[in-house]
Each structure stands twice: as C-alpha cells, then as structure tokens.
Amino acid sequence: MKAMDHSTHHASWTMAVKATLHCLTGCAIGEILGMAIGTALLWGNVPTMVLAIALAFVFGYSLTLFAVVRAGLSPKAAVKVALAADTVSIAVMELVDNTIIALTPGAMDAQLSDGLFWSALLGGFAVAFVITTPVNKWMIARGRGHAVAHTHH
C-alpha cells in the first residue's frame, strides 16, 4: 500500500477538478447529443435517456482513449485504462445529472427550444460536477480513477 504524500493535497484537488471537467465534457457532448436525437425523433423519455446516457459513456471514454493512444498505448491497453479511469466518474455524473433532470418538473417533456430543457440539463451538470469532484479526489488519492490515465499522459 502506498503512503499518501500530504504535500500534494492541493494538487490532488486540482487533479480532481481537471478529471471531473474531463468527465463533464464527454458526458455533456454525449448527453446533449442523445437528448437532441431522442427529442428530434419524438422518442419517449426512457429511450431518449438511455441513448443520452449511452452516448455520455461513449464520449467520456473516447476522450481518454484518444489521449492515451496518442501517448503511445495500444488500443487494447487504452480501453482498459479508459474503463479504469472513467467508469465511476461517468456513472456518478450521469446518475446525479439524470436524477436532477427527472426530478425537475416539466423537464422530461421540454423540447430543445425550451429554456427549461437547457436549464435542467445544465443545472444537472453543475450539481453533478460538485458531487463528482470529491469522488474523483478520493479515487485519485488512492491511485484509482483518473490517476490511472494520468500516468499515461
């Protein structure tokens, strides 16, 4: 078991914020795309959310995959790193964000042109960021999560 270096405590929060912003970027791209596709195709709430969550994971993992492949990892090794680095962060982000959207009155029935659609989505991302950052900090301090990918950057 590794001893924790307390001199990097501040850097750990910085890494956690960066990891969470990285996760948020992938989640936002995938989720907005999924919500837009589902809404435009007049899908129901459940299939739209399933698509949005699936695309959030795809884009979240893709950002890490591209970075670690560019750093020299094989695609197979990069997939393992992305899964280890991002799964918990994306899962927490999506759970919180989608819970906020589902609990916001009228948000599930809002259209892309409605302010409620965007405010619920962006508000959900903001709350998810606040909740996911300490989760990422906890994981990084234990050599997990984004710390796995950071060794390959």
For each residue, the residues with C-beta under 8 A, 3 or more apart:
1:
2: 143
3:
4: 141
5: 8
6: 9
7:
8: 5 11 12
9: 6 12 13
10: 13 14
11: 8 14 15
12: 8 9 15 16 137 140 141
13: 9 10 16 17 133 137
14: 10 11 17 18
15: 11 12 18 19 136 137 140 146 147 150
16: 12 13 19 20 133 134 136 137 140 146
17: 13 14 20 21 133
18: 14 15 21 22 146
19: 15 16 22 23 89 136 140 145 146
20: 16 17 23 24 89 93 129 132 133 136
21: 17 18 24 25 129
22: 18 19 25 26 63 64 146
23: 19 20 26 27 60 86 89 90 93 132 136
24: 20 21 27 28 93 125 128 129 132
25: 21 22 28 29 63
26: 22 23 29 30 56 59 60 61 62 63 86 90
27: 23 24 30 31 56 59 60 90 93 94 97 125 128
28: 24 25 31 32 56 125
29: 25 26 32 33 55 56 59
30: 26 27 33 34 52 54 55 56 57 58 59 60
31: 27 28 34 35 52 53 55 56 94 97 121
32: 28 29 35 36 52 121
33: 29 30 36 37 52 55 59
34: 30 31 37 38 48 49 51 52 53 54 55 56
35: 31 32 38 39 48 52 112 117 121
36: 32 33 39 40 112
37: 33 34 40 41 43 48 51
38: 34 35 41 43 47 48 49 51 52
39: 35 36 42 43 48 111 112 117
40: 36 37 112
41: 37 38
42: 39
43: 37 38 39 47 48 51
44: 47 48
45: 48 49 108 109
46: 49 50
47: 38 43 44 50 51
48: 34 35 37 38 39 43 44 45 51 52
49: 34 38 45 46 52 53 98 101 102
50: 46 47 53 54
51: 34 37 38 43 47 48 54 55
52: 30 31 32 33 34 35 38 48 49 55 56 98
53: 31 34 49 50 56 57 94 98
54: 30 34 50 51 57 58
55: 29 30 31 33 34 51 52 58 59
56: 26 27 28 29 30 31 34 52 53 59 60 90 93 94
57: 30 53 54 60 61 90 94
58: 30 54 55 61 62
59: 26 27 29 30 33 55 56 62 63
60: 23 26 27 30 56 57 63 64 86 89 90 93
61: 26 57 58 64 65 79 82 83 86 90
62: 26 58 59 65 66
63: 22 25 26 59 60 66 67
64: 22 60 61 67 68 78 81 82 85 86 149
65: 61 62 68 69 75 78 79 82
66: 62 63 69 70
67: 63 64 70 71 149 152 153
68: 64 65 71 73 77 78 81 82 149 152 153
69: 65 66 72 73 74 75 78
70: 66 67
71: 67 68 152 153
72: 69 152
73: 68 69 77 78 81 152
74: 69 77 78
75: 65 69 78 79
76: 79 80
77: 68 73 74 80 81
78: 64 65 68 69 73 74 75 81 82
79: 61 65 75 76 82 83
80: 76 77 83 84
81: 64 68 73 77 78 84 85 148 149 152
82: 61 64 65 68 78 79 85 86 149
83: 61 79 80 86 87
84: 80 81 87 144 145 148 149
85: 64 81 82 89 145 146 147 148 149
86: 23 26 60 61 64 82 83 89 90 145 146 149
87: 83 84 90 91
88: 91 92 135 139 144 145
89: 19 20 23 60 85 86 92 93 132 135 136 139 145 146
90: 23 26 27 56 57 60 61 86 87 93 94
91: 87 88 94 95
92: 88 89 95 96 128 131 132 135
93: 20 23 24 27 56 60 89 90 96 97 125 128 129 132
94: 27 31 53 56 57 90 91 97 98 128
95: 91 92 98 99
96: 92 93 99 100 124 127 128 131 132
97: 27 31 93 94 100 101 121 124 125 127 128
98: 49 52 53 94 95 101 102 124
99: 95 96 102 103 124
100: 96 97 103 104 120 123 124 127 128
101: 49 97 98 104 107 108 120 121 124
102: 49 98 99 107 108
103: 99 100
104: 100 101 107 108 116 120 123 124
105:
106: 109 110 116
107: 101 102 104 110 116 117 120 121
108: 45 101 102 104
109: 45 106
110: 106 107 114 116 117 120
111: 39 114 117
112: 35 36 39 40 117
113: 117
114: 110 111 117 118
115: 118 119
116: 104 106 107 110 119 120
117: 35 39 107 110 111 112 113 114 120 121
118: 114 115 121 122
119: 115 116 122 123
120: 100 101 104 107 110 116 117 123 124
121: 31 32 35 97 101 107 117 118 124 125
122: 118 119 125 126
123: 100 104 119 120 126 127
124: 96 97 98 99 100 101 104 120 121 127 128
125: 24 27 28 93 97 121 122 128 129
126: 122 123 129 130
127: 96 97 100 123 124 130 131
128: 24 27 92 93 94 96 97 100 124 125 131 132
129: 20 21 24 93 125 126 132 133
130: 126 127 133
131: 92 96 127 128 134 135
132: 20 23 24 89 92 93 96 128 129 135 136
133: 13 16 17 20 129 130 136 137
134: 16 131 137 138
135: 88 89 92 131 132 138 139
136: 15 16 19 20 23 89 132 133 139 140 145 146
137: 12 13 15 16 133 134 140 141
138: 134 135 141 142
139: 88 89 135 136 142 144 145 146 147
140: 12 15 16 19 136 137 143 144 145 146 147 150
141: 4 12 137 138
142: 138 139 147
143: 2 140 147 148
144: 84 88 139 140 147 148
145: 19 84 85 86 88 89 136 139 140 148
146: 15 16 18 19 22 85 86 89 136 139 140 149 150
147: 15 85 139 140 142 143 144 150 151
148: 81 84 85 143 144 145 151
149: 64 67 68 81 82 84 85 86 146 152 153
150: 15 140 146 147 153
151: 147 148
152: 67 68 71 72 73 81 149
153: 67 68 71 149 150
